[in-house]
Amino acid sequence: ATKVVSEATAKQIISNNSSSKFDRDTYKQLKAIRINKKLTLFKITSPSFCGYFGCLHLAYIEENQGHYQPVLRRYINPLLPKNTAQIQLLKKPPNGLVAKSSLPCLRFFQTHPTNQQTLQQITDCFDGQVYRNVETKNIITK
């Protein structure tokens, strides 16, 4: 994660999203992806950030140099069928919705929590303040 954000920022993101004390193992399991100049996506695969609903995914916007504002918090199940991407970026919102920002919509894929034969497609778009769910679809995989 420190290739994308500073170690201090990574530690701050972990501590802002946990009631437990910072630990080195969690830090090692923080993955960061810079989507564009402003938007960074974080995935924490540490056992303390994963549970029944999956692992914690976060999106932050860099407002000023080194100051990050949280805009998305979502648990996504990491178990997927082979050759299925976890995240897809959309330039335009689905279903003819009007974009309220130049930031891409984020489409997450996960195995449905109660039906392993179904893939859930969750689309979140930025509304100017935070990412909000605009569409959830279930896709039968078998």
C-alpha positions in Angstrom: 0.0 0.0 0.0 2.9 2.4 0.7 3.7 2.5 -3.1 0.3 4.3 -3.4 0.0 6.2 -0.1 2.4 7.1 2.7 2.8 4.7 5.6 1.2 7.3 7.9 -1.8 7.5 5.6 -2.1 3.7 5.5 -1.9 3.5 9.3 -4.5 6.2 9.7 -7.0 4.4 7.3 -6.6 1.2 9.3 -7.1 2.9 12.6 -10.1 5.0 11.3 -11.8 1.7 10.4 -11.1 -0.4 13.4 -11.7 -0.3 17.1 -8.6 -2.5 17.8 -5.1 -1.3 18.1 -2.9 -1.0 15.0 -1.0 -4.2 14.2 1.7 -4.9 11.6 -0.2 -7.9 10.1 -3.2 -5.8 9.2 -0.9 -3.2 7.6 0.7 -5.9 5.5 -2.7 -7.0 4.3 -3.8 -3.6 3.2 -3.9 -3.3 -0.6 -4.2 0.0 -2.3 -5.1 0.8 -6.0 -4.9 4.3 -7.3 -7.9 4.6 -9.7 -7.0 8.2 -10.8 -5.4 11.3 -9.4 -8.1 11.7 -6.7 -9.6 8.3 -6.0 -7.8 5.4 -4.2 -9.4 2.0 -3.4 -8.3 0.0 -0.4 -8.9 -3.6 0.4 -8.1 -5.1 3.8 -7.8 -8.9 3.8 -6.7 -9.2 7.5 -8.9 -11.6 9.5 -10.0 -8.7 11.8 -11.4 -6.9 8.7 -13.1 -10.0 7.1 -16.2 -11.9 8.2 -19.4 -13.4 7.0 -20.1 -10.6 4.5 -16.5 -10.6 3.1 -13.5 -8.3 3.5 -13.6 -4.5 3.9 -13.2 -2.4 0.8 -12.8 1.4 1.2 -12.5 4.3 -1.3 -10.9 7.6 -0.4 -10.6 10.8 -2.3 -7.4 12.8 -1.8 -8.7 16.4 -1.2 -5.3 18.0 -0.4 -1.8 16.7 -0.5 -2.0 13.7 1.9 -5.5 14.4 3.3 -7.9 11.7 2.4 -11.7 11.8 2.7 -13.6 8.4 3.0 -16.3 8.0 0.3 -17.1 4.3 0.3 -17.1 1.5 2.9 -18.3 -1.9 1.7 -17.8 -5.6 2.6 -17.2 -7.8 -0.5 -16.9 -11.6 -0.4 -13.5 -12.4 -2.0 -14.5 -15.9 -3.2 -15.3 -15.7 -6.9 -15.6 -18.1 -9.8 -12.5 -18.5 -11.9 -11.7 -15.7 -14.4 -14.1 -13.3 -12.6 -12.7 -9.8 -11.7 -13.6 -8.5 -8.2 -13.9 -4.8 -9.3 -14.8 -3.1 -12.6 -14.7 0.6 -13.3 -17.5 2.1 -15.3 -17.1 5.4 -17.1 -20.9 6.0 -17.1 -23.6 5.0 -14.6 -25.8 2.1 -15.6 -29.4 2.3 -16.9 -29.1 5.8 -18.3 -28.5 7.4 -14.9 -26.9 10.8 -15.1 -23.3 11.1 -13.8 -23.0 13.5 -10.9 -19.2 13.4 -11.0 -16.2 12.6 -13.3 -15.3 9.8 -10.9 -15.9 6.3 -12.3 -18.7 4.1 -10.9 -17.4 1.0 -9.1 -18.9 -2.3 -9.9 -18.1 -5.1 -7.4 -18.7 -8.8 -8.0 -19.1 -11.4 -5.3 -20.6 -14.8 -4.7 -24.1 -14.3 -3.3 -24.0 -14.8 0.6 -26.8 -17.4 0.6 -26.5 -19.0 -2.9 -23.1 -20.1 -4.2 -24.6 -20.6 -7.7 -25.3 -16.8 -8.0 -22.9 -14.0 -8.6 -23.9 -10.6 -7.2 -23.1 -7.5 -9.2 -23.1 -4.3 -7.0 -22.7 -0.9 -8.7 -21.9 2.2 -6.7 -21.6 5.7 -8.2 -20.3 8.9 -6.6 -23.0 11.4 -5.9 -20.7 14.4 -5.1 -20.4 13.4 -1.5 -20.0 9.6 -1.2 -20.4 6.4 -3.4 -24.0 5.2 -3.2 -25.5 1.9 -4.5 -27.3 2.5 -7.8 -27.8 -1.1 -8.9 -27.6 -4.6 -7.5 -28.1 -7.6 -9.8 -28.0 -11.4 -9.2 -26.6 -13.5 -12.1 -27.0 -17.3 -12.1 -23.5 -18.8 -12.8 -24.4 -22.5 -13.3 
